[in-house]
Amino acid sequence: MLNSGDNAPTRFGSLSAFAPAISVAMHKEAGLYDVALREDGLLPGTLIGTASGWRGVETIQPGDLVLTFDNGMQRIEANHKVTIAQASLPAHKAFMMVIPAGVLGNRKQITLLPCQEVIVESDLAEIDFGEPFVLIQALMLEGYGGIHRAPITGDVTVHMLTFASEQVIHCAGAALVSARAESDFSPLHAAAAVGASSDTPRLNLSQLHRIAENLKQDAACTGFAAHAASFTYAAADSRFA
């Protein structure tokens, strides 16, 4: 199992042995792996909503309470620190996604790994699937509201917060990102999680492409209006009281 010590780094090569099981548990699309890093997680300095207010992801410890989208305050199981070595990356995968301030409800610009899942609100998803909130990889939103790629220029450290079960957490304001269950780090438990239910349903790659293109077209036709899951900054802050 991965070392879950507070400051114990796990090298990129060590994580790869767990990738197939983790990918299955997270219902990730293998088609994205040809063009982007498969890893997810949050960069140091990314602000997370906790019981004690906004805190950098690197400061969060096991046992801390973090605000989730569906289930209120939930206890952190581990904060896995992973270093992705730049030297190990193929040139075509050496990039991250820049999210300008306000695009996903984030108060300031944030940078995410391409396969980090975020929640968007989609009228098309509500019409087609009966659920307006959709988990989608940051890479698929390229071009939406100015979301763009930025090259990786050195080793990258990411933090993966885990819970007893998968959650969606508040990031840098009203942005909403996925966070894994701790069991995802065990190949045995991850394999058993195939088909497990999620509060926010996952769509397949073709469905996500359709929703992403619809969001971009709507923004182009009507003028981009920053929002995320109809959740205001003030509403997010009020839930910490």
Secondary structure, DSSP 8 states (H G I E B T S, - for coil): -----TT-EEEHHHHGGGHHHHHHHTT--GGGTTTS-----B-TT-EEEETTEEEEGGG--TT-EEEETTTEEEE--EEEEEEE-GGGS-GGG-EEEEE-TTTTSBSS-EEE-TT-EEEEE-HHHHHHHS-SEEEEEGGGGTTGGG-EEEE--S-EEEEEEEESS-EEEEETBTEEEEEEEGGGGSHHHHHHTTT---SS----HHHHHHHHHHHHHHHHHH-----STT--HHHHHHTT-
